[in-house]
Amino acid sequence: MAVEATRVTIARLEWEHWPEVARIYAEGIATGNATFETEVPGWEEWNASHVPKHRFVAFSDGSAVGWVAASAVSGRCVYAGVVEHSVYVAESERGHGVGRALLERLVGSTEAAGIWTIQTGIFPENEVSLRLHERVGFRIVGRRERVGKQNGVWRDVLMLERRSRSVD
């Protein structure tokens, strides 16, 4: 079932959306500030690492313009309510509310499923993503210094989390 949000329609992300999702992912990789990844994985690899109930794609005028997906952080039962997410918006649609609509949809689906923490890592230089996440209730909980190299340069990653309001 699709949900109207701002000026986009949001639906569950399925395999038939993969070509457009992969294109958007590649645009994010090309910025150099979205991920350490250097190439888009195939559908099988991507699908196996993301929770089907918590992945969505945004459409505008019939084309995919963004996506969000969550992955389990651990197989240990104590972490059953913790996921890590990624969100990507097509270059042509950045700054138009697509990312916020996707994150709000993810928050709704995870909270309905009893997920108590959504976490993510963002490069400090990606100020737009940091502001977006803060507007949706994420907070910076730490900084991993020189956690990985990208093109031979050490990069820091800010760790963010959003806790469910239902956590006691």
N, C-alpha and C positions, 0 to 999 in steps of 0.2 A: 504494500500500500504506500503510495507516494504522499508526501506532506508538502503543502505550499509553504515556502519561507521567503520572505522579502520578495525578490524577483526571480527566484529559482524554485525548481521542484526538486525535492530530495527523495531518493529511492534507495532501496538496498542495492549494494554493489554486487553484481553477479558476473560470471565469466564473459557474457556477451558485451560487457562494458569495458573489458580489459584493453582493447586497442586504444580507446580514448583515454582511459586511466593511465596507461603506460606513456602516452604522449605527454600528459600533464606531469607525470612523475619525471620524465626526461627534461622537461622545461625547468623543474625545480632543481634537479641535479646540475644543470648547466649554470645556475646562478652561483654555484660554489659556496653558498651559505645556507643550504637547506639540509644537507646530509653529507656523511662521509662516503656514501655510495658513489660509484663512478659510472655505473650502468644499471639500467632497469632489469630486474630479474624476469624470468619467464612466469607465466601465469601459475604453473604448478607450484613453483617455489614460493611465490607470493601468497597464493591461496592457502598453502599448508601452514604458513606462519601468521595468519590473521584470523581472528574469531569471526565466523560468518554472521553472528547476530549483531555485531558492532562494527559494520563497515557500510559506508554510504557514499553515494555519488550524487552530485548536484548537476542539474540540467538547466540550460537557458536556451530557449528557441530550438529545442531538440538536440542540442549538443552538450556533451559533458564539459563542465567548466571547473570542476573540483571534486576532491574525494577526501574522505577521512576513514581511517581503519585502526582497530585496536588489536594488540597482540598480548597474550598472557605473558607475564614477567617470569613466571616460575611454574613448575609442575607440582610444587609442594602445596599441600592443602591450606597452609596458613596464609598463602598469598592468593587464594582463589578469588578474592575481591579486589585484586590490583591488576590493572592493565596499563600498557604503554601504547601511546597512539602516535600516528603521523597524520598530518593534514597538508594537502597541496591544492593550490588554486592555479588555474590556467593564467599565463602571463597577461593575456588580454582582459582578464576579469579581476585582477588584484585591486583591492581598495574599494570594492563594490558590495561588500557584506557577505560574499560567498563563504569565506572562511569562518566567519562568525556563525552563519546559519548551519554549517556542517558541524562545528564544535558543539553548538547548542543541541543539535540532533543526537550527537554522540553522548553528551551528558545525559539527555533524557533516556536513551536506551540503556546506558550502563546503570543509571540509578534505578530504573525499573527492574533490572536484573540483579540488584543487590551488590553491584560493584561499589566499593567505598573509596577507591583511589584511582585516578587517572594520572599517569605521569608521562613526562616527555623530556627530551634533551634538546636544547636550542643553542646554536652558536650565539655568543654575545653580540656579534655584529649584525645578527638578524633582528634588528630593532622592531620591524613591523610585526613579525611573528610574536615577539615578546609582548608587545602592546596588545595584540589580539588576544593572546592567552590570558593576560591579566584582566581584560574586559570580561572574559567568560568565567572568571573566578579562580584561575590558576595563580600560584604564587611561587616565587623562586625559593627553593629550599637548600640550594648549594651550588657550588661551582667545582667542576672536575677540571683541574688544571692540566694542560698539555696531555690530554687523554688519548689523542690520536694525531697522526700526521695526515695532512691532505696536500698533495702535490709537494711533498718535502717540507711542509711547514707545520709545526706543532699547533694544534687548535685546542682551545678550552671549550667546554660545554656547560651551559647553565642547566641545572636540573630543576624542573618545575613539577608541581603536583596540584591537583584539584581534589579536595576531599568532599565526599558526599555530605550534605547537610544532615543526613540521618545518622551519621556516626556519633555515637555517645562518647 
